């Protein structure tokens, strides 16, 4: 009888693990999206501040406000979205993660522009619908690459977590 109970519990656990992983990934993606939304607010707010209050030029204001949003997003993702992984990684890797995060966002910005232009000019999709599609695609791109390149535990770090 004990063997049957052990077997049943192992199978039950096997079925729950993929569900747990899926749930954890969905939770991270939700937090990533919330952080991204806060970045939009930071971007617009600092753009207004730089352009209207400080009278900086349009391009300078746009670039500076975008970088402020990227910094905001990186910090909140490092603390909240991927905080458990950040805690396990060495603090010295934070700057490396920030540089990678910036590069991923830069490539995402290029993809965003390409998608909007492609949908608008090739398929005559409304520019706002095209922008929403581009944002969705780039959000997935940014999340997946950051998950794989920035906030992924190394084998050594996993071993430390398992030992604890």
C-alpha positions in Angstrom: 0.0 0.0 0.0 2.8 2.4 0.9 4.4 2.0 -2.6 1.1 2.9 -4.2 0.8 6.0 -2.0 4.4 7.0 -2.8 3.8 6.4 -6.5 0.6 8.5 -6.5 2.3 11.4 -4.7 5.2 11.4 -7.2 2.8 11.5 -10.1 0.8 14.2 -8.5 3.9 16.2 -8.0 5.0 15.7 -11.6 1.7 17.1 -12.8 1.9 20.1 -10.5 5.4 21.1 -11.4 4.7 22.3 -15.0 1.6 24.1 -13.6 3.7 25.8 -11.0 6.3 26.8 -13.5 3.7 28.2 -15.9 2.1 30.1 -13.0 5.4 31.5 -11.9 6.2 32.6 -15.4 2.8 34.2 -15.8 3.2 36.0 -12.5 6.6 37.3 -13.6 5.2 38.4 -17.0 2.4 40.3 -15.2 4.9 42.1 -12.9 7.1 42.9 -16.0 4.1 44.4 -17.7 3.1 46.5 -14.6 6.7 47.7 -14.4 6.6 48.5 -18.2 3.4 50.5 -17.6 5.1 52.5 -14.9 7.9 53.1 -17.4 5.4 54.7 -19.8 4.3 57.1 -17.0 8.0 57.9 -16.2 8.8 58.4 -19.9 5.8 60.8 -20.5 6.4 62.7 -17.2 10.1 63.2 -17.7 9.5 64.1 -21.3 7.2 66.8 -20.3 9.6 68.0 -17.6 12.6 68.1 -20.0 10.8 69.5 -23.0 8.3 72.0 -21.4 9.8 72.9 -18.1 13.5 72.8 -18.9 13.0 73.8 -22.6 15.3 71.0 -24.0 14.9 70.1 -27.6 12.4 67.5 -28.8 15.0 64.8 -29.6 17.1 65.4 -26.4 13.9 65.3 -24.3 12.7 62.1 -26.0 16.1 60.3 -25.6 16.6 61.4 -22.0 13.0 60.5 -21.0 13.3 57.1 -22.6 16.5 56.5 -20.7 14.9 57.5 -17.5 12.1 55.0 -18.2 14.6 52.3 -18.9 16.4 53.0 -15.6 13.1 53.0 -13.8 12.1 49.7 -15.4 15.5 48.1 -14.7 15.4 49.0 -11.0 11.8 47.8 -10.5 12.4 44.6 -12.5 15.6 43.9 -10.5 13.8 44.5 -7.2 10.3 43.2 -7.8 9.8 41.1 -11.0 13.1 39.2 -10.7 14.0 40.1 -7.1 14.5 36.5 -6.1 17.0 35.9 -8.8 18.8 39.3 -8.3 19.2 38.4 -4.6 21.0 35.1 -5.5 23.2 36.8 -8.1 26.3 38.6 -7.1 25.8 42.4 -6.6 28.7 43.0 -9.0 26.5 41.6 -11.9 23.9 44.4 -11.5 25.8 46.8 -13.8 26.1 44.0 -16.4 22.4 43.3 -16.2 21.7 47.0 -16.6 23.9 47.3 -19.7 22.2 44.2 -21.2 18.7 45.5 -20.3 19.5 48.8 -22.1 20.7 46.9 -25.2 17.7 44.6 -25.2 15.4 47.7 -24.9 17.3 49.4 -27.7 16.8 46.4 -30.0 13.1 46.3 -28.9 12.8 50.0 -29.8 14.1 49.2 -33.3 11.7 46.2 -33.6 8.8 48.4 -32.4 9.5 51.0 -35.2 9.9 48.3 -37.8 6.6 46.6 -36.8 4.6 49.8 -36.8 6.0 50.9 -40.2 5.5 47.4 -41.7 1.9 47.1 -40.5 1.0 50.7 -41.4 2.6 50.9 -44.8 2.3 47.3 -46.1 -1.1 46.4 -44.7 -2.7 49.8 -44.1 -3.4 48.9 -40.4 -4.5 51.8 -38.3 -1.3 53.4 -36.8 -2.6 53.0 -33.2 -3.5 49.4 -33.8 -0.1 48.9 -35.4 1.5 50.5 -32.3 -0.4 48.3 -29.9 0.6 45.2 -31.9 4.2 46.4 -31.8 4.1 47.1 -28.1 2.7 43.5 -27.4 5.4 41.9 -29.6 8.2 44.0 -28.1 7.0 43.4 -24.5 7.2 39.6 -25.2 10.6 40.1 -26.8 11.9 42.2 -23.9 10.5 39.8 -21.2 11.9 36.6 -22.8 15.3 38.0 -23.5 15.7 39.5 -20.1 14.5 36.3 -18.5 17.1 34.4 -20.4 20.0 36.8 -20.4 19.7 39.0 -17.3 17.8 37.2 -14.6 18.6 33.6 -15.1 20.5 31.8 -12.3 23.8 30.1 -13.3 24.5 26.4 -12.4 26.6 27.5 -9.5 23.9 29.8 -8.1 21.3 27.1 -8.5 23.5 24.7 -6.5 23.7 27.3 -3.7 19.9 27.8 -3.7 19.4 24.0 -3.6 21.9 23.6 -0.8 20.0 26.2 1.3 
